[in-house]
Amino acid sequence: MRIKSHRLIGDDISQLTSPNQGGPFAAAAPDTLILHFTNGDDAAWAIDALRDPTPGGRVSAHLVVHRDGAVTQLVPFDTIAWHAGHSAWGGRTDFNQCSIGIEIDNAGRLQPEADHFVSWRGTGYDESDVVQATHRNERAPSWWHRYPQPQLDRVELLCALLVDRYKMRWILGHEEIAPDRKHDPGPAFPLDELRQRVLGQEPMLFYEDMDKTPI
Ligand SMILES: [Zn+2]
């Protein structure tokens, strides 16, 4: 897997185009990766939503990672996608302007029923697909759709590739830049472990680096 002309090339990579995009990044951006879950039934559902041109709810992301590890790219890496929404972290706001967004196919939070679990969309999940864990922004445990290992492996490979190619300095969850309204990628995703492995450190706050030119 490699990057050519701001598009991924490799096995299990598909290229589509989303009309929901905001033009080229400023010269110094992007320097941050934002990880999301799709909160939906499957990757096809998410890709449709991320390409929907209907005014009022237009969203997109650079990449969608399917549960088997396949990847669909919707926006080239030199172009702004609309995945972060109202967001703030470490002294900076409006993360669409400085970040690459990766959507990971996952149903999100699940509710227990008699002998299975159900997503907000009403889709049922077997207990083997469910993780019980406490969200970083909450106090009580709840139930979350499990991420398969091939999907986690591909997300980490993508993060390492993008950090290397674009000299990115931060990997953050949507739940960290919009904690009052977002829960993704959630506690079933090993976010702290991934950024420790890929970046080798906990993220520094932006204000420590605001006056420095990005590396
Ligand atoms: Zn999100």
Boltz pocket constraint, residues with backbone or C-beta under 6 A from the ligand:
constraints:
  - pocket:
      binder: B
      contacts: [[A, 35], [A, 36], [A, 37], [A, 83], [A, 174], [A, 182], [A, 184]]
      max_distance: 6.0
